[in-house]
Every structure is written in structure tokens, then in C-alpha cells.
């Protein structure tokens, strides 16, 4: 194992986490693909008065998921969908097909991605990187209504 040649870290900061703010975000998806949630999540953080703490997202479904991914080049999202489709194709002979041939692949894709995210908040800002965005990934072919629980835990302004 090697050590980094150089590193830096800001001084630790601490707050008393005296506030929990929760909201339910409902999204109508157009069908399979990525839906950018970043602006809605940032709006929730502002409305919550989030100053320093953690913002959590949890999707209440097993055939859609959440991810943080690049927001600069749309071909990244297209390639990610291609990769997920290759890992869990609709026509692989799945036994579970009660809701259609895309249901079991959707469950697998959700298992491979995430049902929850945790984003630090510092100085009233989501600590996302320059090219990062928060996405809901719809794994089903048809449109769905999806619910995401948003919750901030920390100090408010």
C-alpha cells in the first residue's frame, strides 16, 4: 500500500443536529431513462433552511432507483442505460413477469444502483462536485409516478 504524495483537509467543523426536515417529492417519469432531480433537491434544502448537515433521499420503489452521475455530457447517461440494459435485458427469460417483461430487469437494475443517497450540506450548499447531478433512474418502459422521501438532518440558518 502506498501513501498519497500530498493531501490536505479542512479543519473539522461541528454543529448540533437539532433539526429534521422531511418532504415527499412525487415525480412523473416519462418511461425508461434518467430524470434530473438536482434543482428540486436544492430547492428543498433552501426551504428547509439547511446550513450544515446531511440530506438524504430514499426512493419508495423497487423498479426505479437513484444515482449521482455526470451532468455535462448526455451521452454518459445514454451509455449508462445501455450498460444496465446489457446487464439485465428484458428478453433473458426471467420467471417473474407478472407486470411485463421489463419488470424483473427493473428490479435487477435497482439492486445494482441505489435506493437511497446521502449528500453532505456545508455552508448552505449541497456538496456535489462540479459535474455531478442527482438522478432518478426509471427502469420501466412506461411512465410511472415515483415518490422520493427527502430528509435533512442538521443545523438550519
Backbone torsions as a table, in degrees:
resi	resn	phi	psi	omega
1	UNK	NA	137.8	179.6
2	UNK	-109.7	155.2	176.6
3	UNK	-95.0	150.9	176.9
4	UNK	-65.3	147.6	178.9
5	UNK	-67.3	-34.9	175.8
6	UNK	-152.6	152.4	176.0
7	UNK	-153.7	160.1	175.2
8	UNK	-146.6	155.2	-179.2
9	UNK	-150.5	139.2	175.9
10	UNK	-71.3	161.3	176.5
11	UNK	-65.0	142.6	178.1
12	UNK	-61.1	144.7	174.3
13	UNK	-120.5	152.9	-179.5
14	UNK	-138.5	144.3	175.1
15	UNK	-137.8	159.9	172.0
16	UNK	-88.6	120.8	-177.9
17	UNK	-80.7	86.9	-174.4
18	UNK	-101.8	-0.5	-174.1
19	UNK	-129.8	136.1	168.5
20	UNK	-125.7	122.7	179.1
21	UNK	-120.7	131.7	-175.8
22	UNK	-130.0	144.9	176.3
23	UNK	-148.8	152.0	176.7
24	UNK	-108.2	118.6	179.6
25	UNK	-98.8	124.8	177.9
26	UNK	-108.3	127.7	-177.4
27	UNK	-123.4	130.8	171.6
28	UNK	-92.1	113.7	179.8
29	UNK	-88.1	152.5	177.6
30	UNK	-85.1	-1.6	-172.6
31	UNK	122.3	-168.3	-173.6
32	UNK	-49.4	131.6	176.9
33	UNK	142.7	-174.0	-177.1
34	UNK	-99.7	137.1	175.1
35	UNK	-120.6	120.0	-177.6
36	UNK	-74.9	118.9	-179.3
37	UNK	-102.9	-1.2	-169.9
38	UNK	-55.1	-48.0	-177.5
39	UNK	-63.8	-41.3	178.9
40	UNK	-65.7	-39.6	179.4
41	UNK	-67.8	-42.4	177.3
42	UNK	-63.1	-39.1	177.4
43	UNK	-62.4	-43.7	176.8
44	UNK	-59.7	-44.6	-179.6
45	UNK	-60.7	-42.1	177.8
46	UNK	-63.5	-46.9	-179.6
47	UNK	-64.1	-31.6	178.1
48	UNK	-75.5	-13.4	-176.2
49	UNK	72.1	25.2	-176.2
50	UNK	-58.0	123.6	177.2
51	UNK	-110.0	-53.6	178.7
52	UNK	-150.3	129.0	-178.8
53	UNK	160.3	-144.0	-176.5
54	UNK	-133.1	136.5	174.7
55	UNK	-109.7	126.0	-179.3
56	UNK	-114.1	145.1	173.7
57	UNK	-124.8	140.1	177.5
58	UNK	-140.4	123.6	179.2
59	UNK	-92.6	134.3	-173.4
60	UNK	-93.9	43.5	-176.2
61	UNK	-145.3	159.5	178.8
62	UNK	-112.8	6.6	177.1
63	UNK	-128.9	20.7	171.9
64	UNK	-147.3	158.4	-175.1
65	UNK	-147.5	-179.1	-179.1
66	UNK	-122.6	149.9	175.1
67	UNK	-156.1	159.3	167.8
68	UNK	-110.5	125.5	-173.8
69	UNK	-148.1	172.8	-179.2
70	UNK	-62.0	141.1	179.8
71	UNK	-115.9	4.2	-174.4
72	UNK	-89.8	-41.5	-174.5
73	UNK	-117.6	110.9	-178.0
74	UNK	-59.8	-20.3	179.6
75	UNK	-67.5	-23.5	176.0
76	UNK	-61.4	-46.9	-179.2
77	UNK	-65.1	-38.8	177.7
78	UNK	-64.0	-42.8	179.1
79	UNK	-66.6	-36.4	177.3
80	UNK	-64.4	-40.9	176.6
81	UNK	-63.4	-40.4	177.5
82	UNK	-60.5	-44.6	179.7
83	UNK	-62.8	-45.0	178.7
84	UNK	-63.2	-39.9	178.9
85	UNK	-65.4	-34.4	177.4
86	UNK	-70.6	-36.4	180.0
87	UNK	-71.8	-32.9	-178.1
88	UNK	-140.9	76.6	-178.6
89	UNK	-72.4	152.1	179.8
90	UNK	-62.8	-31.6	-171.0
91	UNK	-102.0	34.8	-176.8
92	UNK	-91.1	7.4	178.1
93	UNK	77.5	35.6	179.6
94	UNK	-64.5	144.7	177.0
95	UNK	-74.3	-41.5	-179.0
96	UNK	-79.2	107.4	178.7
97	UNK	-142.3	23.3	-177.2
98	UNK	-55.4	-39.5	-178.1
99	UNK	-100.1	11.7	178.1
100	UNK	120.6	166.0	-175.9
101	UNK	-69.1	-14.4	179.7
102	UNK	-95.4	-0.1	-175.8
103	UNK	-72.7	-52.5	-179.4
104	UNK	-63.4	-43.4	175.2
105	UNK	-58.4	-34.2	178.4
106	UNK	-64.5	-40.8	177.8
107	UNK	-62.7	-42.0	179.3
108	UNK	-64.1	-44.4	179.9
109	UNK	-62.5	-36.9	176.8
110	UNK	-65.6	-41.0	179.1
111	UNK	-63.3	-32.6	-178.6
112	UNK	-80.9	-17.6	-178.6
113	UNK	-107.1	-122.4	-176.6
114	UNK	-149.5	147.1	173.4
115	UNK	-101.6	-8.8	177.3
116	UNK	-146.8	154.5	177.3
117	UNK	-133.6	155.5	178.4
118	UNK	-131.4	122.8	-178.7
119	UNK	-125.0	120.6	176.3
120	UNK	-65.2	147.1	174.1
121	UNK	-120.0	127.1	-179.6
122	UNK	-138.9	130.6	-178.7
123	UNK	53.5	42.2	177.2
124	UNK	65.3	18.8	179.9
125	UNK	-122.0	140.0	170.0
126	UNK	-67.3	131.8	-175.8
127	UNK	-86.6	46.9	174.6
128	UNK	-77.7	148.0	175.7
129	UNK	-72.4	168.9	-176.1
130	UNK	-52.2	-42.8	-174.2
131	UNK	-104.3	15.5	-177.8
132	UNK	-97.5	143.1	173.4
133	UNK	-138.3	159.1	179.7
134	UNK	-99.8	126.5	-177.1
135	UNK	-125.9	143.7	161.3
136	UNK	-90.9	134.2	175.3
137	UNK	-108.3	115.0	174.9
138	UNK	-86.6	120.7	-177.9
139	UNK	-97.2	-9.3	-179.5
140	UNK	-93.6	151.8	-176.8
141	UNK	-70.1	-35.6	-176.9
142	UNK	-96.2	165.8	179.3
143	UNK	-63.9	146.8	177.6
144	UNK	-141.4	157.5	171.3
145	UNK	-98.3	119.6	-176.4
146	UNK	-115.9	143.7	179.8
147	UNK	-116.3	131.4	177.8
148	UNK	-123.5	125.3	174.8
149	UNK	-82.5	126.4	174.9
150	UNK	-107.9	133.6	179.8
151	UNK	-145.2	129.7	174.7
152	UNK	-109.8	133.1	175.6
153	UNK	-125.7	120.8	179.5
154	UNK	158.6	-153.4	-179.1
155	UNK	-98.2	143.0	179.7
156	UNK	-110.7	162.8	-178.6
157	UNK	-72.7	NA	NA
